[in-house]
Amino acid sequence: MTLTISRTDLARRTREIVEQVQHGQAAIVKSYGEEQIVLLDIVDYRILCALGGYVTRAGKSSDASDFDRAIWDYLDEEINLGRAANLMGMSRFELMERFHRLGVPLRMGPSSVDEAQDEIEVARRHRPTA
């Protein structure tokens, strides 16, 4: 879901709007009825940049970040979602939610025993503490 606000709203409710953006809601800021800027969570922004890099790359770029490579390898079906999430420093479920929100295709379920073991290991590492 995208929030549409005026520049005045942004000035008056900055803290609230930033908090909403940090929780996955994009915000479009309008001025005089025209869209001016978009506010995105930084991880969503990095994912979108990596997707752009994936589309425009010519082979694997040696100067790509580990974050970018994790997404590219996932899209090339070289690693599963759990492994990509681990390389990006988040849980599989957080990455799945972000990919879903951003329209990135999801491959659900492991396709091999090795992938299943990778997903189990990532889940153990990112288990919530009580």
HELIX and SHEET records of a PDB file:
HELIX    1   1 ARG A    7  ARG A   12  1                                   6    
HELIX    2   2 THR A   14  GLN A   22  1                                   9    
HELIX    3   3 ILE A   42  THR A   56  1                                  15    
HELIX    4   4 ASP A   66  LEU A   75  1                                  10    
HELIX    5   5 LEU A   81  MET A   88  1                                   8    
HELIX    6   6 ARG A   92  LEU A  102  1                                  11    
HELIX    7   7 VAL A  113  ARG A  125  1                                  13    
SHEET    1   A 3 THR A   2  SER A   6  0                                        
SHEET    2   A 3 ALA A  26  SER A  31  1                                        
SHEET    3   A 3 GLU A  34  LEU A  39 -1                                        
END                                                                             
